[in-house]
Amino acid sequence: MSADTPRRIVLLRHAKADWPQVSDHERPLAERGRKDAPVAGRRLAETGIPFGLVLCSTATRTRETWKLAVQELTDRPRTVYEERLYEASPGEIIALIDQTPEDVDDLLVIGHNPGMHAVAEALSGTAEGDARARMNRGGFPTSAFAVITFTGPWKSVEIGVGTLTDYWTPRD
């Protein structure tokens, strides 16, 4: 890999969760979440990004989101269920991204807010079109995702390094 290798990070917030009498970590998807997750998967497929690795929080709602979304992809990428993504701060999420193997060009991270929005905002030094305005106006609702591009090694991911190239929500 050269220093100018193009890379993409996709930050996906889990689909809408229900609020039954279980711990926060064990909250399942709500009916709307079960409908939105495959829609997000289809939109991810439409981006044409060939994910080399998926990091997914161990929370029930993130695992269920991924189980429904991945069925819409042509290829099933290698998935690592990462407990450190649950309740992770933006700095902790960026530290996990920095640990991505160098043979991976495109990474999907499935997690929670406020972390997903904060990391998308922090990494995006620039943005294409109205992507940043739409992201900030919409807040980063459930099933939303942001695509950030940058060049260089994964360990160089830091605040402002990328360009926000796409932002999508199921209500767009």
C-alpha positions in Angstrom: 0.0 0.0 0.0 1.3 3.4 -0.9 0.9 6.6 1.1 -1.7 7.8 -1.3 -4.0 4.7 -1.2 -7.6 5.9 -1.3 -9.7 4.6 1.6 -13.3 4.9 2.7 -14.8 4.8 6.2 -18.6 4.3 6.4 -20.2 5.1 9.7 -23.6 3.5 10.1 -25.9 4.2 13.1 -28.0 1.2 14.1 -31.6 1.0 13.1 -34.5 2.2 15.3 -34.5 0.2 18.6 -37.3 -0.8 20.9 -37.5 0.0 24.6 -38.5 -3.3 26.4 -37.6 -4.0 30.0 -34.0 -5.2 29.2 -30.6 -3.7 29.6 -29.6 -1.0 27.1 -27.1 -3.4 25.6 -29.8 -6.0 24.9 -32.4 -3.7 23.3 -33.7 -5.2 20.1 -34.8 -3.4 16.9 -38.3 -1.9 16.8 -40.6 -2.7 13.9 -39.4 0.4 12.1 -35.8 -0.6 12.6 -36.5 -4.0 11.0 -37.9 -2.2 8.0 -35.2 0.4 7.8 -32.1 -1.8 8.2 -32.6 -3.6 4.8 -33.2 -0.3 3.1 -29.9 1.0 4.5 -28.3 -2.3 3.3 -29.6 -1.7 -0.2 -28.3 1.9 -0.2 -24.9 0.6 1.0 -24.9 -1.8 -1.9 -25.8 1.0 -4.3 -22.6 2.9 -3.2 -20.6 0.1 -4.7 -18.1 0.2 -1.8 -16.5 -3.3 -1.5 -16.1 -3.4 2.3 -13.0 -5.2 3.4 -13.9 -5.2 7.0 -17.0 -4.4 9.2 -16.6 -3.4 12.8 -20.0 -3.8 14.6 -20.9 -3.1 18.2 -21.9 -6.1 20.2 -25.2 -4.5 21.2 -28.3 -6.4 20.1 -29.6 -3.6 18.0 -26.4 -3.1 16.0 -26.0 -6.9 15.4 -29.6 -7.1 14.3 -29.1 -4.1 12.0 -26.1 -5.7 10.4 -27.8 -9.1 10.0 -30.6 -7.4 8.0 -28.5 -5.0 6.1 -25.8 -7.5 5.0 -28.4 -9.6 3.2 -28.7 -6.7 0.6 -25.0 -6.8 -0.2 -23.5 -8.9 -3.1 -20.5 -10.0 -1.0 -20.5 -10.7 2.7 -17.5 -8.8 4.2 -15.5 -10.1 7.1 -17.2 -8.9 10.3 -15.7 -8.3 13.7 -18.1 -7.8 16.6 -16.3 -5.2 18.7 -17.5 -4.6 22.3 -15.4 -1.4 22.5 -17.8 0.2 20.1 -20.7 0.1 22.6 -20.8 3.5 24.4 -17.5 4.5 22.7 -16.4 8.1 22.7 -15.3 9.6 19.4 -11.7 9.2 20.4 -12.2 5.5 21.2 -13.9 5.0 17.8 -11.1 6.7 16.0 -8.5 4.6 17.9 -10.3 1.5 16.7 -10.3 2.8 13.1 -6.6 3.4 13.4 -6.1 -0.3 14.1 -7.6 -1.4 10.8 -5.3 -3.8 8.9 -3.5 -2.1 6.0 -4.8 -4.6 3.5 -8.3 -3.2 4.0 -9.3 -0.3 1.8 -12.9 0.2 2.8 -14.2 -0.1 6.4 -17.8 -0.1 7.7 -18.3 0.8 11.4 -21.8 0.1 12.9 -22.4 1.8 16.2 -24.3 4.3 18.2 -25.0 8.0 18.6 -23.7 10.4 19.7 -20.4 8.6 18.6 -21.2 8.0 14.9 -22.2 11.7 14.3 -19.3 13.0 16.3 -16.8 10.9 14.4 -18.3 11.8 11.1 -18.1 15.5 11.9 -14.6 15.2 13.4 -13.0 13.3 10.6 -14.6 15.4 7.8 -12.2 18.3 7.3 -14.0 19.0 4.0 -17.3 17.9 2.4 -18.7 17.5 -1.1 -21.8 19.3 -2.0 -24.4 19.7 0.7 -23.4 16.5 2.6 -22.3 18.3 5.8 -25.3 20.6 5.9 -27.7 17.7 5.5 -25.8 15.7 8.1 -25.9 18.5 10.6 -29.5 19.5 9.9 -30.7 15.9 10.2 -28.6 15.0 13.3 -27.7 11.4 12.3 -30.9 9.5 12.9 -31.1 5.7 13.1 -30.0 3.8 10.0 -28.2 6.9 8.7 -24.7 6.6 7.3 -21.8 8.9 6.4 -19.0 8.1 3.9 -15.7 9.6 4.5 -12.7 9.3 2.2 -9.0 9.9 2.9 -5.6 8.8 1.7 -2.8 7.2 3.6 -2.5 4.5 6.2 -5.2 3.7 8.7 -3.0 4.8 11.6 -3.0 8.3 10.1 -6.8 8.7 10.7 -7.3 11.8 12.8 -9.5 14.9 13.1 -10.0 16.7 9.8 -8.2 14.1 7.7 -11.1 13.1 5.4 -13.7 14.4 3.1 -17.4 13.7 3.7 -18.5 12.4 0.3 -22.0 11.1 1.1 -24.6 11.2 3.8 -27.8 9.2 3.7 -30.8 8.6 5.9 -33.8 6.3 5.3 -36.0 9.4 5.3 -34.1 11.1 2.4 
